[in-house]
Amino acid sequence: MADRILEVNNLTVDIPVPSGMLHAVQGVSFSVGRGETLCIVGESGCGKSLTSLAIMDLLPANASRTADKLEHDGVDILNIGENRMANIRGNTMGMIFQEPMTSLNPAYTISNQLEEALLRHKKVGRGEARERAVFLLEKVGITAASNRLRQYPHQLSGGLRQRVMIAMTLMCGPDLIIADEPTTALDVTIQAQILLLLAELQKEFHMGLILITHDLGVVARVADRVAVMYAGQLVEQGTATQVFENPTNPYTQGLLDCIPIPGKTARGAHLGSIPGIVPSLIGDLNGCRFADRCPYAKDECVAKDIEFRAAFEAGHSYRCVLSPEVCAKNAQRKLIA
C-alpha cells in the first residue's frame, strides 16, 4: 500500500484477570494508508476497542502489549516511551471515543478543552488556538461557535458533544484518526450526519481513518477496506467490495445474513442469526474460535490453529480450513435458502 500511515503486525494484548490470562487481542495485523478508511467490524467483546487502545497506548496499567511491528508514519510507537508517545497522541494521531459525555471533562468549558491540545503540541498563542477552535466547530457544523466555546459539556446535546469531540481530534491536524463506534449513543438521524461529516473531513484533510463499529450498514457506506474481527482475532480482510460481495469466512457470512437487503429481503421475512455467544478468551486457546457456532465446523477446526489464507482476489484473505470455493458455495446456498 502506498504511503502507509499506520502499520500493525502481529499485535497482541493480554490482561491478567482473577481466573487467568485474558487474551484480548491475538496476532492482529493490518495497515492504513493516507486518505483511506479501514473499518474494523465484529460483535461486542471481540477486541475491537482494545485494539484501538493498544495502538494509542491507552491500555489498562496491568495489560501487556506486544507486536512484531507497530509504526505510525514510519515511527516505531511500540518502544518509544511515554514522553514521546504523548507528543504523538493527540497531535499526529487522534481518537474519537464512544461516549463523548465521559470523554469531555464536565469541569471545563469547551474552549478550555479544545485549545488545550493545540497549546500543548504547537507553538501558538491562546488567541490563535481560539481562532482554530472556532474554525473547526464551524467546520463540524456547529453554529454560533464563539458562544459554544463558553459552554460546558452538559449544556450540549449528544450530537453536539460528538461534533465537539471530532473538532478536538482535528485541532492539531492529525494524519490518522481512530473513531471507536462514534455514533453508538446517537439516534439514527444524527448517526448519518456524523458519518457523513467524518467522510467529508477525511477527504478534505487527507487523513487515514480507522472506524470501529458493529454496524455493517455503516461499513457499506464509508469503508475502503474491511477487517472482520472475532474473539480477539481478525477472520477476514479485504476491500469493502470483496468482503460484501464475496464473504468467505463463515462468521462474516453470518454477520451479513443478519442484514436485510433492500429490494431482496421480503417484508416480514426472518433475518439470519448466529447462535451462541463469543467464547471466553481466558486461558489456553486452540483451534478456530468460531467452531462452536459455525454450521460447517469439522474436527480439524478445533484440533489446530487456523492461519490466514488467500481468497479469490489479491488483497482478500480469510481464516478458515475450508477452501474459497467451498466457502463461496456455502454462502450461495444460504442466499438460496
N, C-alpha and C positions, 0 to 999 in steps of 0.2 A: 504494500500500500504506500503510495507516495505521500510524503510529508506527514508522517505519523506524529501525533501529538501525545499519544499515550500507548505504551506497550506493557502488557501484563502477561507474564509467562509462569505458569505453574504456581499460582497464588494459593496459599493455604492458611487458614485461620483455625486455631484450636483454642478452646476455652475450658479450663478446668471447672467442673461442677461437682457437687457433693457425691453424685452417683458415678463419676468417672470423667473421662475427657470427651468434651463435645467437639466433634469435627465439623464445624460450621461451614467452612469453605474448603473444598478439596480439589486442588490442582486446576484452578480456573485460568484459562488463557484467552486473551483477545487483544485487539488493538483498535484505536480510534484515530481517524485522520482529521485534519483541519476541515471544517465545514461539513463534517459527516455526523449523522445521528445514528448511534447504536442503541437499540432498545434491548434491555435485559428483562425477560418475562418469566413468570412462574408463579405458583401458588405461594401464599403466605407461609413463612417458615422455611423457604428453600435456600436462604442465604444471600438474597439479592442486596438487602440493605447492608449486611456485614461486609459484602464485597466492596461496596462503595466506601464504607467507613475505613476499611483496610487501605484503600487507595489514598484516602485523605489522612491516614494515620490518626484516626479518631476512635480507635477501638477501646473497649474497657481496659483498665490497667492490667488485669490479670490475663488478657488474651495474648497469644503469641502469633506473630505473622511471619511467614517465610515465603520466598519466591525465588525462582531462577532469574527473573528479570522484572523490575518494576521501574519504568522510566517515564518521565514526563518531559517532553520536548528535549530528549537526549540526556536528561539529568537523572542519575540514579537516586530515586526518592525512597529507596528501601533502607539505605545505610547512611543517610546524610546527617542524621542527628536532629533533635527537636528544634534547635535555633534556626537552622537553615530551612527546615520544613515549614516553620512558622512564617518565613519570608515568602514561601511559595503559596501556602494555604491562604486563600482569600485574595491573593494577588494575581498570579497567573493561572491558578486553579481554584474554582469556586464550587460551592454546593448549595443546592436548594433543598431544604428538608421537608419532610411530610407535613408537619403541622406548624404553621408559622406562628401561632399563638405561643407555643412553647419554645420557639427559636428566637423570637423577639423578646428583649428584656422589658418587662412591664414598668420598670422604674425610670426608663429613659425615653426621651422623645424620639420620634422618627428621625429628626435631624441629627441627634447625637449618634444614633446607631448607623445611619448611612455614611456620615462623614468620617467615622472612626477608622474604617478600613483604608480610605484614601489617605488620611493623615498618617496612618501607621506605615503604609508601604510606599508612598510617593512624596516627593519634596514639593508640597503645595501648601498654601496658606488656607486658613479656615474659610475665607471668602471664596476662593476657587473651589474648595470642597463643597461649599453650599451651592454654588452655581452648578456643579456637576450633579449634585443630588436633585436639584430642581429639574435639570435637563432629563435625567433618567426617569424620574417619577412621571414626567410628561410623556416620555418615550414609551413607558409601560401602560399608558392610558389612564393616568390619574389626573383629574382636573384640579384646578386651584392648588397646584403642587406646593407653592410657598406656604399656604395656610396648613396643608397637611403636615409639613415639617414640624410644626409646633405641637402636633397631637401625639398622644400616647397610643400604643398598640390596641388597648381595649376600646378605643374610640373608633376603630375601623372595623369594617365588615371582614368576613373571612376572605372574600375575593380581593379586597384592597390590601389586606395583610400579605397575601401571597404575591401580589404585584410589588409590594414593598420589598419582600424577600428577593424577588428577581432583580429589582433595581439595586439592592445591596450587593448582590452577587456580581453585578456588572460594573460596580463603581471603579474598579481598578483595570477594567478591560481584560478579563481573563482569556486565555487560549482554550480552556476546557471548562465546561460546566457539567456537574453531576446533579441531576434532578431526581430525587428519590420520591417517587409517587407524589408529585407536586399538586395533584388535583384530587387526592383521596377524600379530603374533608369538604369538598366544594360540590354545589349542585351541578346538574348536567350542563346547564347553560354557561355557567362560569367556567366549568371544566373546558368546554370548547374554546372559550375566549383565551384562557391561559395557554392552552396548547398551541393555538394559532399564534399567539404572541411570542411564545418561545421559538417557534419555527421561523417567524419573521426576523426576530432578533439574531438568531443564529446565522441566517443568511446575510444579514446586514453587517454583522461583526466578524463573520467567517470563523466561528468558534467550533470546536468539537463539542458534541453533546452526548452524554450518556443519560438515557431516560429509563428509569427503573419503574416498572408497572406490572400489574397483573391483568390489565385490560387490553386484550388483543385488538379491540376496535380502535383504541388509541394508537397502537403499534402500526396498524394498517395505514393510518393517515399520515404518520410522520417519519417512520423508520426508513433509513437507507439499508441498514443491516440489522439482523435479529440474532440474539443469543438466548436460547431457551434454557432455563436453569431448573434443576430438580434435585432436592435433597443434598444441597451443597455442591453439586456438580453441574457443569454445562452438558446438556444432552444433544443439542443441535445448534449449529451456526450456519448462517448464510445470508444472502441478500433477502430483503423483505419479499421479493417476488419468488425466490426459490423456496423459502420456508412456507409461504402461504399457498403457493400453487402446487408444491410437491413436498409436503411434510413427510419426513422419513422416520423419525423416531416415534414409537407408539405413544409416548407421552405428549409430544407435540400434536399428533393426530387427535388425541383425546381432548386437548385444550380447544382445538379448532372445532371439534364436534359439538362443543358446548355453545357455540355462537350461531345465532340464526343468520342465514344467508338471504339478503334481500332478493326477492324475485324467485327464490328456490324453496325456501322453508315455508311450508303451508301454515296459515294462521291456525293456532291451536295445536300444532304438531309438537310432539315431545322432543326436547333437545337432548343431546347426548350428555352423559355424566361420567365421571371417573370414580369408581367405587373405592372405598378405603380412605386412608389418610397418609400424609407424608410420614415416613418411618422415623424412628428415633435415630439420631446421629451420634449417640453416646456409645463409647466402647469400640470394639473391633467391627469394621465394616467390610463386607466381602460381596462380590458379585454385583449385579445390576440393582440399583436402589429402587427401581420401579417394578421389579419382578413380581412382588406380591399383589400388584394392582394391574398387571399387564395381561391382556387376554391371549397373548401369543408366547407367554413365558415357557421356557424349556428348562431341563435340568442344568444345562450348561450356563444358563443365565445366573444361577446362584453359586456356581462352582468356581468362577474366576472373575476377576475384574474385567470390565468391558472397556476397550480402548476406542478412541475416535477413529472413524474410517471415512473415506471419501464417498460422497453420494454421486449423483449423475453428472453434475456440473462442477467446474472449478470454483473453489470458494465455498462450496456447500459440503458440510461434514456432519456426522451424527454419531451417537454412541448406541450401538445395538449389535447383537450377534447375527441378526437377520440381514440378508443382502439387500441392497437398494431395490432390486426387482421385486423381492418378496414383500418388502415394506410398502412399495407402491401398489401392489395387488391388494394388500390388506386395506390400505386407505381407500382404494376404489370400491372394494367390497362393502365398506362402511357407507360410502356415499349411495350405493345402490340400495342397501338395506334401509 
